[in-house]
Amino acid sequence: MSVSGIPGESIDLQIADLLSEVRFPTNKDALVDAAREAGASNEVLSMLDGMPEQDYVDIASVTSLIGGNYSPGLGA
């Protein structure tokens, strides 16, 4: 059972809300930290933690990776 800090919000919306608050460029560790501080669900934290260690220049660079690995509609 995962506990979401944003009840009723889909994974896509949790990630979209989180990414709208992040300052780019950023790296994976900063994304995971921001998600943890925002109270993101364990599923979102796992997705972000599974991303490659690299710098991300914008929201699209994050969503394209997450979309390709987890949710086909997210990166569109």
PAPA-184413 format. One line per 10 residues: number of its first residue (from 1); for each residue y, x, z of C-alpha. Coordinates in steps of 0.001 Angstrom, whole numbers, plus 500000, padded with zeros to 6 digits. Layout:
NUM) Y/X/Z ~ ...
END
This chain:
1) 500000/500000/500000 ~ 503275/501543/498910 ~ 506508/500774/500662 ~ 509550/500409/498457 ~ 513041/501018/499731 ~ 514199/498557/497092 ~ 512046/495439/497617 ~ 511175/493464/494531 ~ 512531/496026/492104 ~ 510278/497277/489342
11) 509487/500967/488971 ~ 511691/501113/485866 ~ 514644/499646/487759 ~ 514128/501933/490753 ~ 514190/504951/488449 ~ 517189/503653/486474 ~ 519134/503045/489707 ~ 518224/506478/491024 ~ 519149/508300/487815 ~ 522512/506528/487639
21) 523382/508184/490987 ~ 522191/511713/490117 ~ 524586/514377/488865 ~ 523349/516138/485752 ~ 522356/518798/484919 ~ 519759/518816/487686 ~ 516237/520014/488363 ~ 513008/518376/489446 ~ 513392/519243/493129 ~ 516861/517679/493258
31) 515519/514517/491588 ~ 512683/514215/494102 ~ 515091/514812/496998 ~ 517515/512184/495673 ~ 514685/509677/495266 ~ 513443/510336/498798 ~ 516959/509900/500226 ~ 517389/506659/498254 ~ 514175/505267/499750 ~ 512280/505164/496456
41) 508677/503989/496476 ~ 505812/506456/496753 ~ 504948/505696/493133 ~ 508417/506776/491955 ~ 508268/509896/494114 ~ 504869/510770/492618 ~ 506171/510312/489075 ~ 509145/512573/489663 ~ 507080/515138/491538 ~ 504659/515296/488605
51) 507379/516312/486147 ~ 507656/519913/484928 ~ 509779/522402/486869 ~ 512791/522676/484600 ~ 516446/521762/484294 ~ 517233/518261/483072 ~ 520512/517916/481200 ~ 520827/514122/481220 ~ 519124/510833/482046 ~ 517360/510744/478672
61) 515669/514090/479347 ~ 514103/512584/482476 ~ 513223/509140/481127 ~ 511606/510536/477997 ~ 509151/512495/480156 ~ 508497/509662/482565 ~ 508270/507165/479707 ~ 505764/509320/477870 ~ 503548/509758/480897 ~ 503812/506559/482861
71) 505600/503605/481349 ~ 505923/503233/477583 ~ 509023/501063/477789 ~ 511061/503240/480125 ~ 512156/505953/477710 ~ 513187/503528/474975
END
